[in-house]
């Protein structure tokens, strides 16, 4: 799965300015809304925030993977954000989140959606790769982690 091609440098926030989960998600989704693949940023924001109310996407290991499938998303679009201090995210392990990878997906391709989610989790579960993302000096270094 070529997920690095779904993550452009413009969709990477090197240091989130938001200090709360909700504000961080709004900041990330606003950035994703500038991509050609997302045609309705408000619908994406609503879907992401509603998903978080049902159950946190903070999966542990200082990572969160908010995701949504919508008809207004024309192509798979990934966003990544880092938080230097960490954000209280109601994660499954209770730890603050430092890496958030957001997936915006079309609503008509469940198979690819699951493969993208699995590929993202494969990268993020690896401690060495998480550390490389956190230590990266620029967006190219982050994208290189997903290429490897």
Helices and strands as residue ranges (DSSP letters): G 3-6, G 9-11, E 12-13, H 21-32, H 41-54, E 58-60, E 63-64, E 67-70, E 77-87, E 97-106, H 110-124, H 127-135, H 139-147
